[in-house]
């Protein structure tokens, strides 16, 4: 197990989020249920700062609750997130197909002179 292999390493700072049952609850996750929302990121940052011994705002452990209007529920969740994902799987497309890059016109290779 990774934990056991790293247990004796004094040069590694541990900030375990895996065992945080509170962080696993929906209120710390974005509406797509795949990514943490602001509350989740603040909770992880609070744990990391604690592990580093750096002071942090107490409220980072649990920011104020999101309003019900900001969360997708039931059919709205499936219509917004699940259906487009299934469509992309069935058609063999990516969510980035047809999009222009945000920066530059593509990949640039720099060769040594």
N, C-alpha and C positions, 0 to 999 in steps of 0.2 A: 504494500500500500504506500502511496506517495507520502502521506503524513508521517509514517514511521521512518521512511528514508530521509525525511527532512528534519525530524525531531531534534537531532543533535547539532543542527547547523545554526550556529550563533549569528551567522551573516544573513539569515533570512528572517524577515519580519512577517508574522502571520496575522492575517485579518480574515478569519473564517466567516464566510457568509452562508455557506452551504447548509449549516445546521440551524439557521435562523428561521424558525417556523413562522414568525410574524412577517418576515420579508416574503415568504411564499404566499401570503394572502393576496387576493386580487387588488386590494387598494394600493399596492406598491407597483402595479404593472400597468402598462399602456393598454389602450382599448383593444389592440391587436393580440394581446395576451402573450406576446413573444418578447417584448422589450420592456425594461423597467421605465416607469414614468419618473417625473421629477422627485416624487417622494421616495421611490426606490433608490434612485441615484444618491440622494442625500443620506439615506440610511447606510448605504455601502460606504460613502465618503466618511460618515461619522465613525464607522467601525475602523476604517483605514487610518484616520487621524488618531483615534484612540490607540491603535496598535503602534503608531509612530510616536506617541506621547505628545501630540500637538493639540493644544486647546481648540475646541470647536463649539459652535452654538448648540446648546442643549436641544433646541427644537428640530435639529437635523435628524434626530432619531425617528421623529414622527411628525411630519408637517401636517397642517390642517387637512381635514378630509376634503376630497373632491366632491363637488356638487353632483347630484344625480344626473343633471342635464349634460355633464361632461363625459359620461360613460355610455357606451353603447350596450344595449341589452337585447337578448333574444334574437328576433328576426333581423333587427337592424345590424347586429354584430355579424351574422352570417351573410347578409346582403353586402356589407361593406368590406369584410375581410376574407371570409371563407369562400364565397362564390367566385370572386376574382382569382383566388389562388387555385381553385379546382379548374377553372377555365384555362389558366396558364399551363397547368399540368396536362390537361387533355389536348391542348393545341401545340404543346411543345415550345411555348414562348416564354419570355422572361419579362418581368415588370419593367426592365430597362430597354426593351426592344423599341426602336424608333425614337429614342430620346437623344437629344444633343448633349454633349459633355458640358458641365458647368463651367469648366475652365479650359482654355486652349482649344485646339482643334483636334486633339488626339495625342497619341503617344509620341514622345520625342526621345530619340536616342542620341546621347552625346558620346562621341568617340574621342579617345585621346589623340592629341595632335602629333 
